[in-house]
Amino acid sequence: MSPGVPRLFCISSALFLAFAAFSLDTHIIPTSELQHRVQMTTLFYAQEPIGAIRARDFLFTERQDASKLARGRDKSGKPWQLVLPAPTHGLWESDRGGARTYYFAGYTGGAGMAPGTWIVALSFDEQARPVPFYLNSYGAYDDKGITDLLDLDPTGPVLLQQDWLETNWAPHTRSGFFITAAYQQRGNYWYRADGRHGSNVFPVFEKRALLPNNLPQRVEFSTAFTNMLSDYGNDPRTGIKARIVGLDDRGIHTEQLGCELQFINVIVEDSRTGREIDADRFSARDPGRPLPEIARRRARVALTGLKRWPDDRKCDATIIWTKVE
């Protein structure tokens, strides 16, 4: 969302290995406001293999398959771990009033109109257990931290997130809307923070047809846009309660959800031995380690960050929260 950065419609393999700013040139945020970045301490910013990095709350290492691992203990002494994908390019720490939040970021592998950046913000609850917040976005990061985490007003920092929703409103060409939302951290969790922050009123909608020399055009929010909005807030207390009952070629089958679940970005699993967080993209065809076991147990879950597809029959979940009884 920073100005002056070209949109990435096609990225060569050489650029996959570069630190590109995957932000859109829609000029939503004025240059003067882009200077109000939240100050962060850089713990890691590189693409070479890393050694052991000791943060104040955990040890951060690289595994044999190049995926990344953060490990620590909560106040009761139980271990916890966070597994991150191999393309993890940075780790930063922010400290606000003694409450620390860590930010991990990397490349999604997306091209075309797919978001290029993933971000995991990790905070800690009263028992010192890690609480993840996850976004896919067109946001950017650099050696100083997350460029779209901005301090725009007295309400506190906002993390900006941008979606592309393809509605094909224009005939004979791909067309849709860029939707930019603001999120704020309150306590351990993050919530969508609609309303004015700085010079913008969020969410911001921009109409775009993918034609030569056709730039996004801002449109006024109307109630007709309400069903386009996703809420990536991560509070499991307000999440959608469901049960995962199986996996097959059609998707991840659930009870009580009302749509066919296709992808899950993060799985948070609590047990008597501690908390395990896997932050990767899970599907029925690529379920990873935890998802088949969750389906076998027909486990109850809370889903946060539910995103419905345009036809409303399919959906993705940003995080599922579950317990091993």
Backbone as numpy.savetxt, mean C-alpha at the origin, in Angstrom:
# Nx Ny Nz CAx CAy CAz Cx Cy Cz
3.16 11.88 -7.86 2.36 13.07 -7.86 3.20 14.31 -7.86
4.51 14.15 -7.93 5.39 15.29 -8.02 5.38 15.83 -9.43
5.47 17.16 -9.64 5.43 17.69 -10.98 6.72 17.41 -11.72
6.61 17.40 -13.06 7.80 17.32 -13.89 8.35 15.93 -14.09
7.63 14.89 -13.64 8.10 13.51 -13.81 7.22 12.84 -14.86
7.76 12.31 -15.95 6.93 11.73 -17.01 6.21 10.49 -16.55
5.01 10.26 -17.09 4.26 9.07 -16.77 4.95 7.86 -17.39
4.92 6.73 -16.66 5.63 5.55 -17.13 4.66 4.60 -17.80
4.53 4.71 -19.12 3.67 3.78 -19.84 4.40 2.48 -20.15
5.69 2.56 -20.41 6.47 1.36 -20.72 7.84 1.55 -20.11
8.31 0.56 -19.37 9.56 0.70 -18.65 10.49 -0.40 -19.12
11.67 -0.05 -19.54 12.62 -1.05 -19.99 13.22 -1.78 -18.80
13.83 -2.93 -19.07 14.42 -3.70 -17.97 15.54 -2.92 -17.30
16.19 -2.03 -18.04 17.24 -1.22 -17.42 16.65 -0.28 -16.39
15.46 0.26 -16.69 14.83 1.17 -15.73 14.28 0.42 -14.53
14.00 -0.86 -14.69 13.59 -1.64 -13.52 14.67 -1.58 -12.44
15.92 -1.44 -12.84 17.03 -1.47 -11.90 17.45 -0.08 -11.46
16.71 0.94 -11.87 17.04 2.31 -11.49 16.07 2.80 -10.44
16.49 3.80 -9.70 15.60 4.41 -8.71 14.78 5.48 -9.41
13.70 5.09 -10.04 12.83 6.04 -10.72 11.76 6.53 -9.75
11.27 7.74 -10.00 10.15 8.26 -9.22 8.88 7.90 -9.97
8.11 6.96 -9.44 6.96 6.45 -10.15 5.75 7.34 -9.93
5.92 8.64 -10.05 4.83 9.56 -9.77 4.28 10.12 -11.07
3.05 10.58 -11.02 2.38 11.07 -12.21 2.60 12.57 -12.37
2.50 13.03 -13.61 2.69 14.45 -13.86 1.34 15.17 -13.91
0.49 14.89 -12.93 -0.82 15.51 -12.91 -0.85 16.81 -12.12
0.26 17.19 -11.52 0.42 18.50 -10.86 -0.67 18.75 -9.81
-0.97 17.72 -9.05 -1.99 17.89 -8.01 -1.45 18.75 -6.86
-0.22 18.49 -6.47 0.37 19.18 -5.33 1.27 20.31 -5.84
1.03 21.56 -5.41 1.91 22.66 -5.82 3.34 22.43 -5.34
4.28 22.97 -6.10 5.69 22.81 -5.75 5.98 23.29 -4.34
5.34 24.39 -3.94 5.58 24.93 -2.59 5.18 23.93 -1.51
4.14 23.14 -1.73 3.69 22.17 -0.74 4.52 20.90 -0.76
5.11 20.59 -1.91 5.97 19.41 -1.98 7.21 19.54 -1.11
7.52 20.76 -0.70 8.68 20.97 0.19 8.38 20.57 1.63
7.11 20.36 1.96 6.71 20.08 3.34 6.74 18.58 3.62
7.81 17.93 3.26 7.94 16.50 3.48 8.20 16.21 4.95
7.71 15.06 5.39 7.97 14.60 6.75 9.43 14.17 6.83
10.11 14.67 7.85 11.53 14.34 8.01 11.68 12.88 8.44
12.60 12.16 7.77 12.83 10.76 8.07 14.32 10.49 8.21
14.62 9.45 8.94 15.99 8.95 9.04 16.13 7.76 8.11
17.10 7.81 7.21 17.31 6.73 6.25 18.13 5.61 6.89
17.56 4.41 6.93 18.25 3.24 7.46 18.82 2.36 6.36
18.19 2.44 5.20 18.62 1.60 4.07 18.06 2.21 2.80
18.92 2.37 1.79 18.47 2.85 0.48 19.47 2.36 -0.55
19.18 1.24 -1.16 20.12 0.64 -2.10 19.43 -0.50 -2.80
20.08 -1.04 -3.83 19.59 -2.22 -4.50 20.59 -3.37 -4.41
21.75 -3.11 -3.85 22.71 -4.17 -3.64 22.25 -5.04 -2.47
22.77 -6.26 -2.36 22.47 -7.09 -1.19 22.82 -6.37 0.11
21.98 -6.54 1.12 22.20 -5.85 2.39 22.72 -6.82 3.43
23.42 -6.29 4.40 23.79 -7.09 5.55 22.72 -6.96 6.61
23.10 -7.07 7.85 22.15 -6.90 8.95 22.08 -5.43 9.33
20.85 -4.90 9.34 20.60 -3.51 9.73 19.79 -3.55 11.02
20.34 -2.96 12.06 19.65 -2.99 13.35 18.93 -1.67 13.57
17.60 -1.69 13.43 16.77 -0.54 13.79 16.51 -0.59 15.28
15.90 0.44 15.81 15.65 0.48 17.26 14.66 -0.60 17.71
13.81 -1.08 16.77 12.76 -2.02 17.16 12.87 -3.39 16.51
13.84 -3.59 15.63 13.94 -4.88 14.95 15.27 -4.99 14.24
15.53 -6.23 13.78 16.70 -6.51 12.95 16.20 -6.75 11.53
16.86 -6.10 10.56 16.44 -6.17 9.16 17.53 -6.85 8.36
17.19 -7.96 7.69 18.18 -8.74 6.95 17.63 -9.16 5.60
18.52 -9.72 4.78 18.12 -10.27 3.48 18.22 -11.78 3.53
17.20 -12.46 2.99 17.20 -13.92 3.00 17.87 -14.46 1.74
18.04 -15.76 1.69 18.77 -16.39 0.60 18.11 -16.15 -0.75
16.78 -16.05 -0.77 16.07 -15.82 -2.04 15.95 -14.34 -2.38
16.67 -13.47 -1.63 16.71 -12.01 -1.83 15.50 -11.30 -1.24
14.52 -12.03 -0.71 13.45 -11.35 0.02 14.03 -10.78 1.32
13.30 -9.86 1.94 13.79 -9.17 3.12 12.99 -9.61 4.35
13.64 -9.51 5.51 13.02 -9.99 6.75 13.31 -9.02 7.88
12.24 -8.56 8.55 12.37 -7.77 9.78 11.89 -8.65 10.93
12.70 -8.74 12.01 12.37 -9.60 13.14 12.56 -8.84 14.44
11.61 -9.04 15.36 11.71 -8.42 16.67 10.91 -9.20 17.69
10.71 -8.62 18.88 9.91 -9.23 19.94 8.98 -8.20 20.54
7.79 -8.67 20.93 6.85 -7.76 21.58 7.14 -7.70 23.07
6.32 -6.99 23.82 6.59 -6.78 25.24 6.52 -8.07 26.06
5.78 -9.05 25.57 5.70 -10.33 26.29 6.83 -11.27 25.92
7.70 -10.82 25.02 8.81 -11.67 24.60 8.52 -12.54 23.40
7.29 -12.50 22.88 6.96 -13.32 21.72 7.60 -12.74 20.47
8.13 -13.58 19.61 8.76 -13.08 18.39 7.73 -12.65 17.35
8.12 -11.72 16.52 7.32 -11.36 15.35 8.25 -11.23 14.16
7.66 -11.36 12.97 8.46 -11.17 11.77 7.61 -10.57 10.66
8.28 -9.82 9.80 7.68 -9.23 8.61 8.52 -9.64 7.41
7.91 -10.34 6.46 8.58 -10.76 5.24 8.19 -9.80 4.12
9.20 -9.27 3.43 8.99 -8.31 2.35 9.57 -8.88 1.05
9.05 -8.46 -0.10 9.55 -9.00 -1.36 10.96 -8.54 -1.67
11.59 -9.23 -2.63 12.98 -8.92 -2.98 13.18 -7.47 -3.42
12.30 -6.91 -4.27 12.52 -5.51 -4.67 12.11 -4.52 -3.58
12.77 -4.63 -2.43 12.62 -3.65 -1.35 13.80 -2.71 -1.44
13.52 -1.45 -1.74 14.60 -0.52 -2.08 14.94 0.45 -0.96
14.12 0.52 0.08 14.43 1.49 1.12 13.72 1.21 2.42
14.31 1.71 3.50 13.75 1.65 4.85 14.07 2.96 5.53
13.02 3.62 6.03 13.18 4.91 6.71 12.41 4.90 8.02
12.84 5.73 8.93 12.20 5.83 10.25 11.75 7.27 10.47
10.53 7.43 11.00 10.08 8.74 11.44 9.68 8.64 12.90
9.88 9.71 13.62 9.59 9.74 15.06 8.77 10.98 15.34
7.53 10.78 15.76 6.64 11.91 16.02 6.12 11.78 17.44
6.62 12.62 18.30 6.20 12.59 19.70 6.56 11.30 20.39
7.67 10.67 20.00 8.09 9.43 20.62 7.48 8.19 20.01
6.52 8.35 19.08 5.91 7.21 18.40 6.64 6.99 17.08
7.29 5.85 16.95 8.07 5.57 15.75 7.24 4.84 14.71
7.42 5.24 13.46 6.84 4.53 12.32 7.96 4.29 11.32
7.99 3.08 10.79 8.99 2.71 9.79 8.31 2.58 8.44
9.01 3.00 7.40 8.47 2.94 6.05 9.41 2.10 5.17
8.86 1.06 4.58 9.56 0.26 3.59 8.93 0.58 2.24
9.72 0.58 1.17 9.16 0.84 -0.15 9.95 0.08 -1.20
9.27 -0.22 -2.30 9.93 -0.92 -3.39 9.08 -0.86 -4.64
9.51 -1.60 -5.64 8.89 -1.58 -6.96 7.92 -2.75 -7.09
6.73 -2.48 -7.62 5.70 -3.51 -7.73 5.92 -4.47 -8.89
6.68 -4.05 -9.90 6.79 -4.82 -11.12 5.75 -4.43 -12.14
4.89 -3.44 -11.80 3.83 -3.01 -12.70 4.36 -2.14 -13.82
3.71 -2.22 -14.99 4.02 -1.35 -16.11 2.71 -0.81 -16.68
2.82 0.06 -17.66 1.61 0.67 -18.20 0.94 1.54 -17.16
-0.35 1.33 -16.93 -1.08 2.14 -15.96 -1.06 1.53 -14.56
-0.34 0.45 -14.37 -0.27 -0.17 -13.04 0.60 0.66 -12.11
0.22 0.79 -10.84 1.06 1.53 -9.89 2.46 0.93 -9.81
3.47 1.79 -9.76 4.84 1.31 -9.76 5.45 1.13 -8.39
4.82 1.66 -7.34 5.43 1.67 -6.01 4.53 0.98 -5.00
5.13 0.16 -4.12 4.41 -0.29 -2.92 5.08 0.33 -1.70
4.28 0.59 -0.68 4.76 1.17 0.57 4.16 0.38 1.73
4.99 -0.01 2.68 4.52 -0.58 3.95 4.95 0.36 5.06
3.97 0.89 5.79 4.26 1.68 6.99 4.03 0.78 8.20
5.03 0.68 9.05 4.97 -0.24 10.19 5.03 0.56 11.48
3.95 0.45 12.26 3.92 1.05 13.60 3.74 -0.07 14.62
3.61 0.29 15.90 3.55 -0.73 16.95 2.43 -0.41 17.92
1.69 -1.47 18.32 0.60 -1.27 19.26 1.13 -1.23 20.69
0.21 -1.23 21.65 0.58 -1.08 23.06 1.41 -2.27 23.56
1.29 -3.41 22.89 2.08 -4.59 23.26 3.35 -4.72 22.43
3.66 -3.66 21.68 4.85 -3.63 20.81 4.78 -4.67 19.70
3.54 -5.02 19.29 3.37 -5.87 18.11 3.30 -4.99 16.88
3.89 -5.42 15.76 3.90 -4.58 14.57 2.52 -4.52 13.91
2.18 -3.34 13.39 0.91 -3.11 12.71 1.22 -2.56 11.32
0.97 -3.33 10.25 1.31 -2.87 8.90 0.19 -2.08 8.24
0.58 -1.09 7.47 -0.31 -0.36 6.57 0.30 -0.45 5.19
-0.49 -0.84 4.20 0.05 -1.14 2.88 -0.67 -0.33 1.81
0.12 0.22 0.88 -0.45 0.91 -0.27 0.31 0.53 -1.54
-0.40 0.32 -2.62 0.15 0.41 -3.96 -0.20 1.80 -4.49
0.74 2.45 -5.14 0.48 3.83 -5.55 1.42 4.21 -6.67
1.17 5.38 -7.24 2.11 6.00 -8.17 3.04 6.94 -7.41
3.14 6.77 -6.12 3.98 7.61 -5.29 5.45 7.35 -5.51
6.27 8.15 -4.86 7.71 8.08 -5.09 8.44 8.03 -3.76
9.72 7.63 -3.83 10.61 7.62 -2.68 12.00 7.94 -3.18
12.85 8.44 -2.26 14.23 8.74 -2.61 15.09 8.49 -1.38
16.33 8.96 -1.40 17.22 8.66 -0.28 16.83 9.37 1.00
15.86 10.27 0.95 15.39 10.97 2.16 14.08 10.40 2.68
13.42 9.52 1.91 12.19 8.93 2.41 11.08 8.92 1.37
9.84 8.91 1.85 8.65 8.86 1.01 8.31 10.29 0.60
8.32 10.56 -0.70 8.14 11.95 -1.15 6.70 12.42 -1.01
5.74 11.49 -0.95 4.33 11.88 -0.87 3.77 11.80 0.54
4.63 11.78 1.54 4.22 11.92 2.94 4.50 13.36 3.32
3.43 14.16 3.42 3.56 15.61 3.51 2.87 16.16 4.75
3.45 17.19 5.31 2.87 17.90 6.46 2.22 19.17 5.93
0.93 19.12 5.62 0.27 20.21 4.92 -0.56 21.11 5.82
-0.90 20.64 7.02 -1.74 21.45 7.91 -1.62 20.93 9.33
-2.24 21.61 10.30 -2.08 21.21 11.71 -2.69 19.85 12.06
-3.47 19.25 11.17 -4.06 17.96 11.50 -3.04 16.84 11.49
-1.85 17.08 10.94 -0.81 16.06 10.92 -0.50 15.61 9.51
0.56 14.82 9.35 1.00 14.40 8.02 -0.07 13.59 7.28
-0.06 13.72 5.95 -0.91 12.89 5.10 -0.02 12.12 4.13
-0.38 10.87 3.91 0.29 10.04 2.91 -0.66 9.96 1.72
-0.21 10.46 0.57 -1.06 10.51 -0.60 -0.96 9.22 -1.39
-2.10 8.76 -1.87 -2.17 7.51 -2.63 -3.00 7.76 -3.87
-2.55 7.22 -5.00 -3.25 7.47 -6.25 -3.57 6.17 -6.97
-4.85 6.04 -7.37 -5.35 4.91 -8.12 -5.65 5.33 -9.55
-5.58 4.38 -10.46 -6.14 4.54 -11.80 -7.32 3.60 -11.90
-8.50 4.15 -12.21 -9.71 3.34 -12.36 -10.18 3.47 -13.80
-10.11 2.37 -14.53 -10.46 2.39 -15.95 -11.95 2.14 -16.10
-12.69 3.16 -16.54 -14.14 3.05 -16.71 -14.55 3.05 -18.17
-13.62 3.43 -19.08 -13.89 3.49 -20.52 -15.09 4.39 -20.83
-15.05 5.57 -20.24 -16.11 6.55 -20.50 -16.01 7.14 -21.91
-14.81 7.14 -22.51 -14.63 7.64 -23.88 -14.68 6.48 -24.86
-15.45 6.57 -25.94 -15.55 5.46 -26.88 -14.25 5.25 -27.65
-13.95 3.99 -27.97 -12.86 3.59 -28.86 -11.47 3.87 -28.28
-11.35 4.08 -26.98 -10.03 4.26 -26.38 -10.10 3.97 -24.89
-8.97 3.62 -24.31 -8.93 3.41 -22.87 -9.14 4.75 -22.18
-9.96 4.76 -21.17 -10.24 6.01 -20.46 -10.70 5.69 -19.05
-10.53 6.64 -18.17 -10.92 6.44 -16.78 -10.58 7.64 -15.93
-10.27 7.37 -14.65 -10.03 8.44 -13.69 -8.80 8.12 -12.84
-7.99 9.13 -12.60 -7.01 9.09 -11.53 -7.71 9.57 -10.27
-7.56 8.81 -9.19 -8.19 9.17 -7.91 -7.08 9.29 -6.88
-6.92 10.47 -6.32 -5.89 10.72 -5.31 -6.55 10.92 -3.96
-6.18 10.10 -3.00 -6.74 10.16 -1.65 -5.64 10.46 -0.65
-6.05 10.96 0.51 -5.12 11.26 1.60 -5.39 10.31 2.76
-4.32 9.81 3.38 -4.43 8.94 4.55 -3.64 9.53 5.70
-4.19 9.38 6.90 -3.52 9.86 8.10 -3.45 8.76 9.14
-2.36 8.79 9.91 -2.18 7.83 10.99 -2.76 8.41 12.27
-3.65 7.63 12.89 -4.21 8.00 14.20 -4.02 6.81 15.12
-3.11 6.97 16.09 -2.77 5.84 16.95 -1.98 4.82 16.16
-2.43 3.55 16.22 -1.72 2.47 15.55 -2.12 2.30 14.09
-3.25 2.92 13.69 -3.83 2.61 12.39 -3.89 3.85 11.50
-4.14 3.59 10.21 -4.26 4.64 9.21 -5.70 4.66 8.69
-6.18 5.87 8.40 -7.55 6.06 7.95 -7.56 7.06 6.78
-8.51 6.86 5.86 -8.66 7.82 4.78 -9.13 9.13 5.36
-8.48 10.21 4.98 -8.75 11.53 5.58 -9.29 12.45 4.50
-10.59 12.31 4.21 -11.22 13.16 3.21 -11.31 14.60 3.72
-11.26 15.54 2.80 -11.38 16.95 3.17 -10.15 17.73 2.74
-10.07 18.96 3.21 -9.00 19.85 2.78 -7.70 19.57 3.53
-6.63 19.44 2.76 -5.26 19.39 3.29 -4.41 20.24 2.36
-3.89 21.32 2.89 -3.18 22.26 2.04 -4.14 22.90 1.05
-3.77 22.96 -0.20 -4.59 23.64 -1.21 -5.59 22.73 -1.89
-5.63 21.44 -1.51 -6.52 20.48 -2.17 -7.57 19.96 -1.22
-8.71 19.62 -1.79 -9.75 18.90 -1.07 -9.75 17.47 -1.60
-9.49 16.52 -0.73 -9.37 15.12 -1.12 -10.67 14.37 -0.82
-10.99 13.36 -1.64 -10.22 12.84 -2.78 -10.32 13.74 -4.00
-9.29 13.66 -4.85 -9.23 14.43 -6.09 -9.46 13.47 -7.25
-10.39 13.84 -8.14 -10.68 13.04 -9.33 -10.18 13.77 -10.57
-9.50 13.02 -11.43 -9.03 13.57 -12.70 -9.43 12.63 -13.84
-10.08 13.20 -14.81 -10.59 12.44 -15.95 -9.51 12.36 -17.03
-9.35 11.17 -17.63 -8.27 11.02 -18.60 -8.67 10.01 -19.67
-8.48 10.37 -20.94 -8.56 9.44 -22.05 -7.15 9.24 -22.58
-6.76 8.00 -22.81 -5.39 7.71 -23.21 -5.20 7.96 -24.70
-5.18 9.23 -25.03 -4.98 9.70 -26.39 -3.78 10.62 -26.43
-3.12 10.77 -27.59 -1.98 11.69 -27.67 -2.36 13.11 -27.27
-1.48 13.73 -26.48 -1.65 15.12 -26.06 -2.90 15.35 -25.23
-3.42 14.29 -24.63 -4.59 14.43 -23.78 -4.15 14.32 -22.32
-4.21 15.41 -21.59 -3.76 15.43 -20.21 -4.94 15.24 -19.26
-4.68 14.77 -18.05 -5.78 14.62 -17.09 -6.45 15.96 -16.79
-7.77 15.91 -16.65 -8.55 17.10 -16.33 -9.27 16.89 -15.01
-9.06 17.81 -14.09 -9.69 17.69 -12.78 -11.19 17.89 -12.92
-11.95 17.08 -12.20 -13.40 17.20 -12.21 -13.88 17.31 -10.77
-14.97 18.02 -10.57 -15.53 18.20 -9.24 -16.11 16.89 -8.73
-15.88 16.64 -7.46 -16.42 15.42 -6.85 -17.94 15.47 -6.84
-18.55 14.34 -7.17 -20.00 14.22 -7.08 -20.34 12.88 -6.47
-21.58 12.73 -6.04 -21.99 11.46 -5.42 -21.90 10.31 -6.40
-21.86 10.60 -7.71 -21.73 9.54 -8.71 -20.38 8.84 -8.62
-19.38 9.53 -7.98 -18.05 8.95 -7.85 -17.89 8.07 -6.62
-18.89 8.07 -5.75 -18.73 7.39 -4.46 -18.37 5.93 -4.62
-19.00 5.23 -5.57 -18.73 3.80 -5.73 -17.37 3.53 -6.35
-16.67 4.57 -6.83 -15.33 4.40 -7.37 -14.27 4.41 -6.27
-14.62 4.94 -5.11 -13.64 5.14 -4.05 -13.33 3.83 -3.32
-12.07 3.58 -3.12 -11.64 2.50 -2.24 -11.12 3.11 -0.95
-11.19 2.36 0.13 -10.67 2.81 1.41 -9.63 1.80 1.86
-8.36 2.22 1.88 -7.27 1.32 2.22 -6.89 1.40 3.70
-7.75 2.02 4.51 -7.50 2.05 5.95 -7.30 0.64 6.50
-6.45 0.52 7.54 -6.01 -0.81 7.99 -6.50 -1.20 9.37
-7.55 -0.58 9.88 -8.05 -0.92 11.21 -8.89 -2.18 11.13
-8.42 -3.31 11.67 -9.18 -4.57 11.54 -10.49 -4.55 12.31
-10.62 -3.64 13.28 -11.87 -3.57 14.04 -13.03 -3.12 13.16
-12.73 -2.36 12.11 -13.77 -1.92 11.19 -13.70 -2.67 9.85
-12.86 -3.71 9.78 -12.73 -4.48 8.55 -13.94 -5.35 8.30
-14.00 -5.91 7.10 -15.09 -6.80 6.72 -14.78 -8.19 7.23
-15.70 -8.75 7.98 -15.50 -10.09 8.55 -15.97 -11.14 7.55
-15.13 -12.14 7.34 -15.46 -13.19 6.38 -14.72 -14.47 6.79
-14.95 -15.51 6.04 -14.25 -16.78 6.24 -13.71 -17.24 4.89
-12.42 -17.57 4.84 -11.82 -18.10 3.61 -12.03 -19.61 3.60
-12.68 -20.10 2.55 -13.10 -21.50 2.55 -12.46 -22.34 1.45
-11.69 -21.74 0.54 -11.07 -22.55 -0.49 -10.36 -21.74 -1.55
-9.57 -22.43 -2.39 -8.83 -21.82 -3.49 -9.04 -22.67 -4.74
-9.25 -22.01 -5.90 -9.22 -22.71 -7.17 -8.98 -21.69 -8.27
-9.13 -22.09 -9.53 -8.80 -21.22 -10.65 -9.65 -19.96 -10.70
-10.81 -20.00 -10.08 -11.68 -18.81 -10.10 -11.27 -17.77 -9.07
-10.51 -18.18 -8.07 -10.09 -17.20 -7.08 -10.02 -17.77 -5.68
-10.06 -16.85 -4.73 -10.01 -17.17 -3.30 -11.44 -17.13 -2.80
-11.98 -18.26 -2.38 -13.40 -18.33 -2.05 -13.63 -17.96 -0.57
-14.64 -17.16 -0.37 -14.97 -16.69 0.97 -16.46 -16.84 1.22
-16.82 -16.77 2.47 -18.21 -16.61 2.86 -18.42 -15.18 3.34
-19.59 -14.64 3.12 -20.02 -13.34 3.61 -19.40 -12.13 2.89
-18.60 -12.32 1.85 -17.90 -11.18 1.27 -18.71 -10.50 0.17
-19.39 -11.27 -0.67 -20.22 -10.66 -1.71 -19.50 -10.34 -3.00
-18.23 -10.73 -3.13 -17.49 -10.57 -4.38 -16.42 -11.66 -4.42
-15.89 -11.93 -5.61 -14.88 -12.97 -5.78 -13.51 -12.38 -5.50
-12.88 -12.82 -4.42 -11.59 -12.28 -3.99 -10.48 -12.81 -4.90
-9.71 -11.89 -5.51 -8.68 -12.27 -6.46 -7.27 -12.19 -5.88
-6.96 -11.10 -5.19 -5.61 -10.88 -4.70 -5.65 -10.38 -3.26
-4.58 -10.71 -2.53 -4.35 -10.21 -1.17 -2.92 -9.73 -1.13
-2.68 -8.51 -0.64 -1.32 -7.98 -0.59 -0.56 -8.36 0.67
-1.26 -8.41 1.80 -0.58 -8.66 3.08 -1.43 -9.63 3.91
-0.76 -10.60 4.54 -1.43 -11.51 5.47 -0.80 -11.32 6.84
-1.65 -11.01 7.82 -1.22 -10.87 9.22 -1.82 -12.03 9.99
-0.95 -12.86 10.59 -1.41 -14.06 11.27 -0.88 -14.09 12.70
-1.79 -14.12 13.66 -1.42 -14.20 15.07 -1.59 -15.62 15.58
-0.67 -16.04 16.43 -0.77 -17.35 17.06 -0.20 -17.26 18.47
-0.20 -18.36 19.17 0.36 -18.36 20.53 1.85 -18.07 20.53
2.49 -18.29 19.39 3.94 -18.08 19.33 4.33 -16.70 18.82
3.36 -15.86 18.41 3.70 -14.52 17.98 2.95 -14.10 16.73
3.40 -13.03 16.10 2.75 -12.46 14.92 3.66 -12.62 13.71
3.09 -13.11 12.61 3.81 -13.22 11.34 3.08 -12.39 10.30
3.85 -11.58 9.56 3.30 -10.72 8.52 4.02 -11.06 7.22
3.26 -11.42 6.20 3.81 -11.66 4.87 3.27 -10.58 3.96
4.16 -9.78 3.42 3.77 -8.67 2.55 4.19 -8.98 1.12
3.32 -9.62 0.40 3.55 -9.93 -1.00 2.17 -10.03 -1.64
2.13 -10.29 -2.94 0.84 -10.37 -3.62 0.43 -11.83 -3.74
-0.64 -12.20 -3.03 -1.08 -13.59 -2.98 -2.34 -13.76 -3.83
-2.44 -14.90 -4.48 -3.63 -15.23 -5.26 -3.83 -16.73 -5.20
-4.95 -17.19 -5.77 -5.19 -18.63 -5.78 -4.13 -19.35 -6.60
-3.64 -18.72 -7.66 -2.62 -19.35 -8.51 -1.22 -19.19 -7.94
-1.03 -18.22 -7.10 0.28 -17.99 -6.47 0.05 -17.72 -4.99
-0.30 -18.77 -4.22 -0.78 -18.56 -2.85 0.31 -18.38 -1.82
1.58 -18.60 -2.17 2.63 -18.48 -1.18 2.48 -19.53 -0.08
3.11 -19.26 1.06 3.09 -20.23 2.15 1.81 -20.18 2.99
1.32 -18.99 3.42 0.26 -19.02 4.42 -1.14 -19.24 3.88
-1.41 -18.83 2.63 -2.79 -18.84 2.16 -3.43 -20.23 2.07
-2.75 -21.25 1.56 -3.39 -22.58 1.53 -3.77 -23.10 2.91
-2.93 -22.83 3.91 -3.25 -23.28 5.26 -4.44 -22.52 5.82
-4.52 -21.23 5.54 -5.67 -20.43 5.98 -6.95 -20.96 5.36
-6.89 -21.31 4.06 -8.07 -21.87 3.40 -8.42 -23.25 3.95
-7.39 -24.06 4.24 -7.64 -25.40 4.78 -8.36 -25.32 6.12
-7.98 -24.34 6.94 -8.62 -24.17 8.25 -9.99 -23.51 8.16
-10.34 -23.03 6.95 -11.57 -22.24 6.79 -11.58 -21.11 7.82
-10.48 -20.40 7.83 -10.23 -19.43 8.89 -11.10 -18.19 8.76
-11.50 -17.68 9.91 -12.16 -16.38 9.96 -11.11 -15.29 9.80
-11.44 -14.26 9.03 -10.51 -13.17 8.79 -11.25 -11.85 8.86
-10.48 -10.79 9.08 -10.97 -9.43 8.89 -10.21 -8.87 7.69
-10.94 -8.34 6.71 -10.32 -7.79 5.51 -10.35 -6.27 5.57
-9.21 -5.65 5.34 -9.16 -4.20 5.25 -8.61 -3.81 3.89
-8.99 -2.61 3.45 -8.54 -2.13 2.15 -9.16 -2.89 1.00
-10.47 -3.17 1.08 -11.14 -3.90 0.01 -11.32 -2.99 -1.20
-10.88 -3.46 -2.35 -11.04 -2.72 -3.60 -11.86 -3.55 -4.56
-13.02 -3.03 -4.93 -13.88 -3.73 -5.89 -13.48 -3.36 -7.31
-13.51 -4.33 -8.20 -13.20 -4.10 -9.60 -14.37 -3.35 -10.24
-14.17 -2.73 -11.41 -15.24 -1.93 -12.02 -16.55 -2.69 -12.21
-16.49 -4.01 -12.52 -17.74 -4.74 -12.70 -18.39 -5.14 -11.38
-17.69 -4.89 -10.26 -18.21 -5.09 -8.91 -18.38 -6.56 -8.53
-18.00 -7.49 -9.41 -18.13 -8.90 -9.07 -16.83 -9.47 -8.52
-15.72 -8.80 -8.79 -14.42 -9.24 -8.30 -13.84 -8.16 -7.40
-12.92 -8.57 -6.52 -12.36 -7.61 -5.57 -10.98 -8.07 -5.12
-10.23 -7.15 -4.55 -8.93 -7.41 -3.94 -8.99 -6.97 -2.49
-8.17 -7.58 -1.65 -8.03 -7.15 -0.26 -6.60 -6.69 -0.03
-6.43 -5.56 0.61 -5.08 -5.09 0.90 -4.45 -5.93 2.01
-5.17 -6.13 3.11 -4.66 -6.92 4.25 -5.76 -7.85 4.73
-5.39 -9.09 5.06 -6.28 -9.94 5.84 -5.63 -10.21 7.19
-6.42 -10.13 8.25 -5.98 -10.33 9.63 -6.65 -11.61 10.13
-5.86 -12.53 10.65 -6.43 -13.81 11.09 -5.65 -14.33 12.30
-6.26 -15.28 13.00 -5.65 -15.89 14.18 -5.65 -17.40 14.03
-4.60 -18.02 14.54 -4.55 -19.47 14.65 -5.08 -19.83 16.04
-6.25 -20.43 16.08 -6.89 -20.72 17.37 -6.18 -21.88 18.08
